[in-house]
Amino acid sequence: MSYEHLLQYILSGITTGSIYAITGIGFNIIYNTTGIINFAQGEFLMLGGMSAITFSNYFPLPIAIILAVIITAIVGGILDLLIIRNLKKQSILLMIIVTIGLSIIIQETALHIWDEKVRSLRHFTGDETSSINIFGAYIAPQVLWVLGITAVIVILLGLFFKYTVTGRSMRACSSNTVAARLCGINAKNMVTLSFMLSAAIGALAGAVVSPITQTQYDCGTSLAIKGFAVAILGGLGNSTGAVVGGLIIGILEAFSISVLPLAYKDAVAIAILLFILFVKPSGLFGRSEISALKEF
Amino acid sequence: MNKNRYRPVIGLGILIIFIQLFTSFTGKESYLTQLTMSAYYSLVILALCILLGYAGQISIGHAAFFAIGGYTSAVLTTFNLLPYKSEPFVEFLQSIGFTSTRINPYGVEVLYISPVISLIIAIIITFIIALLIGIPILKLKGHYLAMATLGFGTIVYRILLGGAVFGEADGISDVPAFNIFGIFKVSGDNSERVENYYIAWVIVVLFMVILINLINSRVGRALRSLHGNETAANSMGVNPVKYKLFVFILSAIFASIGGFFITHFNGSIGPSEASVVKSVRYVAIVAVGGMANIWGALIMGFILNYLSLRGYFGSYDEAVFGIILVLIMLFAPEGIFKIKNLDYIKDLIKRKFQKVNL
């Protein structure tokens, strides 16, 4: 394999990897405040991509994306207010089943609002043919957008959770809900907020990646599995870990295409997921002592 | 006490006969086709009910086992061995009576592995896969187990969709009928509708009897204790690893047998049988039936699959099951056969009312 090829694979791996990283971070936000794994996370990406595509027919691109993010965030909020909040007993099994049910409902609703056609948002700068030469490898300008926006999201989230009162309250809820409530934090609202935040980030990711990977009503499930793989690899709840995990899985997947038929691309990420689950479920950066104490 | 257990089975038997007679007298025998198919789908649902309801282990990949059973047999029984007739291995298969011949719709003679043998092979393959997957997967709990089974299901779906042997997106068609001892024939022929209806439901009844015995045996009690509290069960001498693996494999084989029969009944199978939405549908049905309730699972499995196969849900087929899942979890986590659900709704209205008064 020549140097250019190697670089090309690594760059394409980094691109898809950063998308998986954002999905993984979406999982982490909800997991951190509620202890729930939201199986409908991938649907937020799909919803963001799809609605951005529709809005882009009527509005300029930035406004279309902002509208898509707002709409998806509202959907995320509604899911919690209407369903998650009203569950009588919040056992893990029940949560899994409910979020899976929701993901199917969102998917089918999308199928009826739009259709089964594969769509894509137009490129932010340039078009399908334009490319930038980086050390001999060619990438689309959109890739830079993906990387840039991932970086901005990670940094802003880090600041949000560290320095703002709301962010700190959300972290407080995750470490001890009862104690947080005794301190006057409205834990239920924090859950709603985490759903909205996670949906908004998912939607943004879905819109940014749409020109490259295209969007279809059922593209959410496989993204969700990969995002989960990333979140697990990096240690559940750890956003920096998710970025590293995303890059690892993205690059491995990119190289797998050079060996295996394209049809099995998804299988690679899932095989990695299964492998991590079997070998080190606490992830690369998680401590096994901590994860052993958590209730699953 | 012991006989009471089987009373519902007799009731089921009477109901089965009644439905057949009713459809025959009213001249709606075409309904029997869907009734037969829902019987086979009920096998997967019963399989999942044991795993999810009794042992408390979630699987969002059970459609994969269903597809493994169907595809194994479909591949084996549609592969033409005639060009390899003189190979020693094929000759050996022929000499011990493991093969059959037929003329396919294109007028070509096909020498193929008999469905009886392919059923045994399908069970063996399912056993091996379930064993290999089960050992590592069942160490996981909660979210991790759900994701791992979802991942397994997706991998199987991808392989079926991408593999040339499996007919890619088209699946495998022209699967021959399954002759049981040369007397009964599992096939979709209209003339054999009544016969097939009874074959399917006899299998379901058989499975029910096995499951009723299993649930009320030492194994069943061990499984329920595992569901309640694994650590406590372990301290009482129940080996969680052993029992969980046992029930996982049993459940996989049940699902696989269901897949085998439906493939021979329909004469074809497609990759959608292994899709995630199908797995979710099975979980939904078990949840509606009340999780640890095989009769609930059977009844709901029968009703919902039948309605779905008749096309009552139209283009909302998948969405209906998603909605069912969410509604059941919201209002009746114990399944719809527990009546106190109504109290909850009353309670909810009352609470809303009180708020207004304040």
Boltz contact constraints between the chains, C-beta under 6 A:
constraints:
  - contact:
      token1: [A, 37]
      token2: [B, 143]
      max_distance: 6.0
  - contact:
      token1: [A, 92]
      token2: [B, 142]
      max_distance: 6.0
  - contact:
      token1: [A, 94]
      token2: [B, 329]
      max_distance: 6.0
  - contact:
      token1: [A, 96]
      token2: [B, 146]
      max_distance: 6.0
  - contact:
      token1: [A, 97]
      token2: [B, 325]
      max_distance: 6.0
  - contact:
      token1: [A, 97]
      token2: [B, 329]
      max_distance: 6.0
  - contact:
      token1: [A, 98]
      token2: [B, 326]
      max_distance: 6.0
  - contact:
      token1: [A, 98]
      token2: [B, 329]
      max_distance: 6.0
  - contact:
      token1: [A, 100]
      token2: [B, 280]
      max_distance: 6.0
  - contact:
      token1: [A, 101]
      token2: [B, 322]
      max_distance: 6.0
  - contact:
      token1: [A, 101]
      token2: [B, 325]
      max_distance: 6.0
  - contact:
      token1: [A, 101]
      token2: [B, 326]
      max_distance: 6.0
  - contact:
      token1: [A, 104]
      token2: [B, 280]
      max_distance: 6.0
  - contact:
      token1: [A, 104]
      token2: [B, 318]
      max_distance: 6.0
  - contact:
      token1: [A, 104]
      token2: [B, 322]
      max_distance: 6.0
  - contact:
      token1: [A, 105]
      token2: [B, 319]
      max_distance: 6.0
  - contact:
      token1: [A, 105]
      token2: [B, 322]
      max_distance: 6.0
  - contact:
      token1: [A, 108]
      token2: [B, 318]
      max_distance: 6.0
  - contact:
      token1: [A, 108]
      token2: [B, 319]
      max_distance: 6.0
  - contact:
      token1: [A, 221]
      token2: [B, 276]
      max_distance: 6.0
  - contact:
      token1: [A, 225]
      token2: [B, 151]
      max_distance: 6.0
  - contact:
      token1: [A, 228]
      token2: [B, 147]
      max_distance: 6.0
  - contact:
      token1: [A, 263]
      token2: [B, 162]
      max_distance: 6.0
  - contact:
      token1: [A, 264]
      token2: [B, 162]
      max_distance: 6.0
  - contact:
      token1: [A, 266]
      token2: [B, 158]
      max_distance: 6.0
  - contact:
      token1: [A, 267]
      token2: [B, 155]
      max_distance: 6.0
  - contact:
      token1: [A, 267]
      token2: [B, 158]
      max_distance: 6.0
  - contact:
      token1: [A, 270]
      token2: [B, 151]
      max_distance: 6.0
  - contact:
      token1: [A, 270]
      token2: [B, 154]
      max_distance: 6.0
  - contact:
      token1: [A, 270]
      token2: [B, 155]
      max_distance: 6.0
  - contact:
      token1: [A, 273]
      token2: [B, 151]
      max_distance: 6.0
  - contact:
      token1: [A, 274]
      token2: [B, 148]
      max_distance: 6.0
  - contact:
      token1: [A, 274]
      token2: [B, 151]
      max_distance: 6.0
  - contact:
      token1: [A, 277]
      token2: [B, 140]
      max_distance: 6.0
  - contact:
      token1: [A, 277]
      token2: [B, 144]
      max_distance: 6.0
  - contact:
      token1: [A, 277]
      token2: [B, 148]
      max_distance: 6.0
  - contact:
      token1: [A, 278]
      token2: [B, 136]
      max_distance: 6.0
  - contact:
      token1: [A, 281]
      token2: [B, 144]
      max_distance: 6.0
  - contact:
      token1: [A, 296]
      token2: [B, 141]
      max_distance: 6.0
  - contact:
      token1: [A, 296]
      token2: [B, 142]
      max_distance: 6.0
  - contact:
      token1: [A, 296]
      token2: [B, 143]
      max_distance: 6.0
